[in-house]
Amino acid sequence: MIHVGCVDTNQQKNSSSRLTHLIVLDPGHFHAALLQKSMNEKIDSTVYVFAPDGPDVKAYSTLIESYNNRKENPTSWKEIIYTGPDYFEKMISSKPGNVVVIAGNNKLKTNYIDKSVEAGLNVLADKPMVINKSGFNKLVDIFATAKKNNLLVYDIMTERYEITNLLQKAFMQMPDVFGTLEVGTMEDPAVSLESKHYFFKEVSGTPIVRPDWYFDVEQEGEGMVDVTTHLVDQVQWKCFSEMNLDYKKDIQIVNSKRWATILTPAQFKKVTKKDNYPEFLKKDVKDSLLHVYANGEINYNLKGIHVRVAVSWDFEAPPGLKDTYHSKVRGTKANLIIRQGNEQQFKPILYIEPVKKEALTEWKNSLQKAFSGLQKEYPGIELKEVKNGWEVIIPEQYKKGHEEHFALVIKKYIQYLEEGKMPEWEISGMLAKYFTTTEALEKALNK
């Protein structure tokens, strides 16, 4: 690691113009480091970091050092870090790279994205890019500016690369097996996704230390506009694949609700290493307990389809339990369900469950025929008959962990950079996604 008081951009200017040159801005979330967990031949090994001095940038640096020093497949990043109080202005004026990675305080993020695009920089941002309605309105302008200046703004949607999600989406494209997507009702939605998360956990084998601001919804955002972003993205990506969405016409929020996760002072100290609540959290403290509105549920219509998404958080998982995910998509011929509970040993497993019992032999033949085609794309996958249908057996080689998905996200982003453009469905999808989350929050707050 090299800490410098000024940034010399000559090295970047002299290096290959074919490479992507990363700038990391104020890395307050460990996702910034996960983008560098592995090397990419199309990314220059020198990374410029601009951040305020403090625990956030130190935690980021520690993770990068651990990747550089690990025994197996070590990385070789050279970090040039500037931590002066004018870090943001210094980044804008020097621009030592062409892509800004932004993963940190969500209260600051939207402005970071806005000013970076105005300065002529491409942006790869962690979710969420916005956490409220005013932020969404600014995002609309950001994409307009990016389009005008031929810049790419993209958010990090890792769950698109999880194998059960990929296969669930693939089966939805098989009309003889899945049928067509049901319309559903609010009581029995066509699409239902839910995830559960924990504040205290390990990242890259090390217990995570979260910044104290992470527990302030004015800085991190409520759960409804944070992790829920992934679920809303999954709905759009699976149900309306590569289709342009119009957030003004295609989305209606029916109802939404929010509730708090309550932390004790001891739990707060365990995950932040801070002895006391900071002043900005005092508004959320009642009788020494911290109330964090990290939980949310949205019921909405997307192009006439009824959808439910929900996110909840606890402090720490019981032994053996990790973040969990449940996804159910209802078709006229079969339901496709991802379960990740105790029966699945908390690992996501995809099930195919036929809706009708009549003509089952014909449907089974269609399943086998369609599945044989899918096996050519994913050699080694198998079907296992279970109580209510079939379980998809997936070889370990396809089960990449959450941390490994970041390399796939940045690979896709670099592809768009090389092509010089991003598909319109990606842009309209991001606007639709953040309209959904921020509009739902607005409705929940105004109840």
N, C-alpha and C positions, 0 to 999 in steps of 0.2 A: 504494500500500500504506500502511496506517496501523497502526502498532504502538502499543498502548495498555497501560497498567498495570492498568486495570480495565475491565470490560465494562458499557457502558450499553445496556440492552435496550429503552429507550424507542423507539428508531428501529424496531426490529422490531415492537414492540407496536402502533405507529401505522401500519405498512404494511398492505397488503391481506391480509386473512385468507385470501383465496383462493389465495395464493401459497405455494409450498413454501419454507421458510427453512432453508438449509443450515448445519450446524455441521460443520467438518472437524476431526477429532481425531487429533493426532499423525501427520501424513501422512509416513510413512517410505517409502512406495512411490509411484512416479510415477503409478500408476493413480488416486490421489486427484486429481491435477491433470487427468488425461485426462477425468474426468467434467465438467470445466469448460472443455473445449477449445472448446465452442460454447455460445451462450446458449440458454436455454429460456424462453419467455414465461411459463411457469408457475413459474419459480424466481426468487425475489428476487435482485437483483444484489448485495446486501450479504451477504457470507459471513463468518461468525465462525470463527476458527481458534484452537484451543487445543493447544499443543504445548510440549515442552521446548525450550529454546533450543539451537541446534546446526545441523549441516549438513543434516539431514533437512528441517526446516521451511524452511530457506533454499533448498534445491533445489526444493521445492514452490513457494515464492514466485517463484523465477526463472522457472519454467514458466508460472505465471499471468501474470506480467508480459509474457512473450513473446507470450502469446495476446492480451493487452490492447493490445500495441504493434505487432502485425503489420499489414502493409499491407492484406491481403485479409481481409475479414470479421472485423475486430478485435472482441474481447469487451470488456465494460465492467464487469468485476468490481470491487467495492470490498471489499478484504480487511481485516478488523479482527482483528489477530493478538495473542493473549496468550501470552507465553512464560515466565511465572513458574513456579517449581518446583511450585506447587500447581495447575498447569494443569488437571488432571483434576477436582479438587475444585471449581475455579472454573467449569468447564463444567457440572458437575452442579448446582451451586447457582444459577447464573444462567440456564441453559437459554434462550439467545437465539434458538433455532430449534426446529423440530419434527422434523428429520431429521438424524441423525448419520452422517457419512461416515467410515468406518474403513478405512484402507488403510495398513498398515505392519507393524511387528514382530508376527509371528504368535504369539509367546509371550505378548504382552500382549493380543492382540486379543479372545480369548474373554472375558476379564475385562472389557474395555472394553464389549463387547456386553452382557454380563450387567448391569453397573452402569447402563448407559444405559437399558436396558429397565426396570430397577427404578425409575429416575428418571422414567419416563413418556415416553421418547423413542423414536421410530421409528428403525430402523437400516438403512442401506444399506452392506454390508460387502464388501470385496474378498475373493476366495477366498485361502486357505481360512479358514473361520470357526473351525475347530479343527484341531489337528495331532497329537493323541494321544487315547487312549481316555478319559482323565479329562476332557479337553476335550469329547469327544462326550457323555459323561454330563451335563455341565453344559449342553450345547446342548439336550438334551431338556427340561431344566427351563426354559431360556430361552424356548423356544417355548410352553411351558405358561403361563408368566407373560405373554408377549406376547398370547396368546389371551385370557387373563383380563382384560387391561387394554386390549383392542382396539388393539394396536400391531402394526406390520408390520416383520418382520425378513426381509431379502432379501439374497442374494449376487449378485455381478456376474458373470453368465454371458454374456460377449460372443460366444462362438462360436455361440450360437443364431442370430445375425444374419448369419453369413457365408453368402453366396449358395449355395455348393456344398453346405453342410450343409442349408440350407433345401430345396434341390431334391432332395437325397438322401432327406430325410424325406418329401417330397411323393410321390416315386416309390414309396416303401414303402407308401403308402396306395392303390396301384393294383394290385388283385389280378390283373387280366388281364396285367399286365406283370411285376410282382415276384413274384406268387404269394403265399405265406405265408412268414414268417420261419422259416428252418431252426432246428433245435435245436442241431446241431453237436456237437463233442466238444472236449475240451481240446487235442487235437492239431490239430484243424481246427475252430476256433470259428465259431459263427454270426456273431459280431460281433468285429471286430478293429480297434482304433484305436491309433495310435502317433504321437507327436510328438517333434520334436528341437528343442532350444533352445540359445541361446548367452548366456553371461554378459555379454559385451561387445558392445554394439550401439548403434544410434542410436534416439532417441525424439524425435519432432517435429523431426527434422533435427539433433539435438545428441547427441554421444556421451554415453552414460549413465554416471553415476557412482553405483555401488551402495554402500550403507552397509556397513561391515565386518561388522555383525551378520547381513547377508543370507547369509553363508557359514557361519553357525553353525546347524546343523540343530535345535538346541534352541530357537532363536529364529525361524528362518524355517520350519522343518519340513523333513522329508526330501522328496525329489521325489515319493515315493509318495503323500504327503498334500497336496502343494502343486499343481503344474500338473496332476497326474493328475486332480484334481477336475473339470477341464473335460471330460476324456475320459469319466469315469464319468457326468457329467451328460448328455453327448451320447448315450450308450447309452440311458439312461432316457428322455430326451426324444424320441428317434427311435423306439425300439422299443415303448415303452409310453406313448404320447402322452396327456397329460392323464389318466393313470390313477393312482389312489392306490396307493402301495407300502407294504408293511409290512416294515420292516427286520428285524423279529424272525423273519419267516417266509419272505420272498421272496429272501433273499441267503445264499449259502454260499460262503465263500472256500475254493477248492481248494488253491492254493499262491500264494506271492508271494516275490519276491526283491529285493534292493537291492544297489547297488554305487556306488563313489565315482568322481567326476571329480577329477583331480589337477591342481592349479594350482602354477605356479612363483611365487617371490616377485615376480618382474618382472610377471607377469600379474596378481597380486593388487594390486600398486601401480597398474597401468594402469587397473584398473576401479574401485578405491576411492580412489585418490589418497593412500593411506596408505603410509608407508615401511616399517612393520613390522606383523607380525601382532599383534592385541590379545591380551591375556592369555586371554580366553575361548576363543580359537581354538587355543591351544597344545596342547590335548588331541587335536587333529586333524592336527597337524603331525608329519611323519616325515622326517628328513633334509632339512629346510627346505621340503619339499613339503606343500601343504595338501590334505587328502583331504576332499572335500565329497560327502556321500551324497545327491546330487541325482537319482540314477537309480533307477527302480523298475519292476517288472512285476507285474501282478495277473492271475491266472486265477481266474475265479469264475462261479457260476451265478446268474442273475437270472431268477426265475420260470421256472426250468427251462431257460433258454437259456444256452449256454456262451459266455463272453465273455473276451477278452484285451485288456488295455490296458497300454501301456508308455510311459514317458517317459525321455528321455536328454538330457544336457547336455554340450556342449563349451565351451571358453573363448570362441573367436571363430570365426565362419564364414569359410570361404574366400571370395575375391572373388566377388561376384555371388550368393552364397548367403545365404538368410535362414532363419528358423525354418520347419520343414517339418512336414507333417501327412499321415497316410495313414489312410484309413477304408474298411473293407470290410464290407459287410452282405450276407449270403448269403440269397437267397430261393429258393423251390422252382422258380421260372421264370427268374430273372435275379439276377445279382450286381450290386450298386451299389458302385462303387469310386471314391474320391477319391484321386488321386495328385498328388504335388507334388515331383517329382524333376527331374533334369537334362533329361529329355525334355520335361517340361512347363515348362521354364525357371523352375523353382521357384515356379510359380504353381499353386494348386489347380485341378484339372480333374476333372469328374465323368464317369465312363464307365458305360455300361449294357451288361452282357455276358450274353447269353442262356445258360442252363445246358444246354439240350437243342438238338440240331441238327435233330431231327425236328419237324415241324409248325412250322418256322421262319417260313414265309410267313404263317400265321395269327397267330403271335406278333408279327411285324413290323406287321401291320395293327392289332393291339391297341395296340402302341406308338405308332403314328402317331395313332390315335384319341385315346388318353389324352394324348399330347403336345399335340395341338391345343387341348385343354381347358386345359392348363397354360400355353400361350402367351397365353391371355386374361388370366391373372394376371400373367404376365411377358412382355409384348410384346417381340419381338425375339430371343428365345432360339430356337435352331435345333438340329437333329440332324445330325451328320456321321458317315457310316459309316467305321469304322476296322477294323483287323485282326480284333479279337475281338468287335466289337460296334459300339457307337455312342458318340461323344463329344458331350457337351452343350456347344454353343457359347453362351457367355454374353456379352452386350454389356457394355461397360465401365461403363455407367451403374449396373449392379447390383454392381459389384466395389468395395464400400466397404472401406477398410483397417481393420485391427484398431483403430486409434485412433478411427475414426469410429463403431465399434460401441458405444462407451460412452454416446453420446448416446441410442442406441436403448434401452439398458438402463434409463437413468434415466427415459426416456419411459414405458416399461412400468411402472416402479415408481410413478411419479406417477399413472398410471391406476389402479393398485391403491389408492393413497392416496385418490384421489377417490371410488372405489367403497366405500371404508371396510373393505375386506376383501381377502384374498388367497385364490385357489383352494386348496382342500385338497390338490390334487395337487402344488402348488408346495411346500407345507410338508412333506408326507410324502416328496416327492422329495429335499428338502434333507437330511432325516434319513437317508434311505436312502443318499444319496451319501456323507455323512460317516461313516456306519457302515461302508460299504465300504472307504473309504481307511484309516480308523483301525484297523479289524479286520485288514486286510491287513498294515499295518505291524506290528501286534502279533504276527502270525503269523511275519513275516519276522525280527523281532528275537529271537524265541524258538526259532529253528532251532538 
